[in-house]
Amino acid sequence: MSRRNPPSQGPLAGVRILDLSAVVAGPFGTALCADLGADVTKIELPDGSDALRKLQPVKGDLPLYWKVTNRGKRGITLDVRKPEGRELLLKLAEKADVLVENFRAGKLEEWGLDVATLHAVNPRLVVLRLTGFGQTGPYRQNGGFARIFEAMSGLTHLCGEAGRMPLHMNFPLGDTVAGIFAAFAISAEMVRMRSDPHAQGVEIDLSATEALFRMLEPLAVEHEQLGIVRGHHGNRATYTAPSNMYVSADGVSFSLVASSQPIFRRLCAMLGMEALIDDPRFSDNLSRVEHGETLDALLADAFAQIPFDRLDARLTAAGVPHTKIYTIEDILADPHFKARDAVIRLPDPDLGTIPAPCIVPRVRGREMPAPRSGPSVGEHNAEVYAELGLDEVTLNRLKREQVI
């Protein structure tokens, strides 16, 4: 059964993407495109050795991470390093709009699949090359992993307790951020290509480290103009205050932001601490940031006297943004997430259905269907290669020779 969305659905309907990328970053980006209607064909080696198939979570021999990250795609096997595999890829590229790869810089060229060769068979092909550090520069050959991107972009230096080592989060955020930039780049190029029938394809050089650094907009100007090297200060923000994580009397951790003047006044009134409103140390956001440790100590002491349920009700009534720190169990149980169907069920041949985040963004009046889970190794070989005119005898030979 095809895993494509119906052809009439979604703003990217009709866009054909060949996904040669592995693990998380590239596949996440192309899955975002599939969510919006693109026809994505996931290409992997015949032995199914993509590392994502062995990345936790795995249940027995079922690659759960793979299933959700490659949702909505057809899956084929192809070894493009072999001459016949290379020729098959070029045939697929003739009919494609986009090709996505995340090999080390120079690998496509080594296999005779440089951009000039790809454009020779399809001048309108958009080739997105997602690497850790880009196609140029002294680090172009370096291997890339999310924690490396996060550390080198400056992101990791912002995380952790003051006076202690910086901290990585327990998730490859760098990969998913790069994937978002990949989907954005593909969508932007498709707007250009659709608006001009004579437009030529391009090579997109996407560095995951640069994608993360792009998120950290004020750090460079903050350093140049103010001499500040922003670092890690636990959960306390050093750019707005009060903004921190606190603990209630019954030990519930919660996050709270009350940095605007009206909200800060309401917070102080709710706590019976109106004197803080007229205290010059806390008169505006810049003053509160300057005296953030003092302010946080006062608030932490007040919050520690009140059980969370009562505190939650009072903060809600006062219009102060706050939340306890959610686990996945909290997300699944939350009435707001339930009301919006924030968790959808992906049809899956092994498990019936599996839960995954909903399609983002939503467009009123155009409901996208839940995509299928990621394909098994070579699941759509017959379907996709039939579109190239290959018969069963040829497919069996290619399989024996480990081309597919």
Salt bridges, closest charged atoms under 4 A:
ASP19 OD2 - LYS73 NZ 3.03
ASP35 OD2 - ARG71 NH2 2.92
ASP39 OD2 - ARG4 NH1 3.36
ASP39 OD2 - ARG74 NH2 3.35
GLU44 OE2 - ARG53 NH2 2.78
ASP50 OD2 - LYS42 NZ 3.86
ASP79 OD1 - ARG81 NE 2.86
GLU84 OE2 - ARG397 NH2 2.71
GLU87 OE2 - ARG86 NH1 2.46
ASP97 OD2 - ARG16 NE 3.24
GLU101 OE2 - ARG129 NE 2.65
GLU109 OE2 - ARG129 NH1 2.85
GLU110 OE1 - LYS107 NZ 3.49
GLU150 OE1 - HIS168 ND1 3.52
GLU189 OE1 - ARG192 NE 2.66
GLU203 OE2 - ARG129 NH1 3.10
GLU217 OE2 - ARG214 NH1 2.67
GLU222 OE2 - ARG230 NH2 3.02
ASP279 OD2 - ARG281 NH2 2.72
GLU293 OE2 - ARG236 NH2 3.53
ASP296 OD2 - ARG236 NE 4.00
ASP312 OD1 - HIS322 NE2 2.62
ASP330 OD1 - LYS324 NZ 3.23
ASP348 OD1 - LYS67 NZ 2.71
ASP350 OD2 - LYS67 NZ 2.74
GLU379 OE1 - ARG3 NH2 2.83
GLU379 OE2 - HIS380 NE2 3.97
GLU383 OE2 - ARG4 NH2 3.27
GLU383 OE2 - ARG74 NH1 2.80
GLU387 OE2 - ARG74 NH1 2.89
GLU401 OE1 - ARG397 NH1 3.06
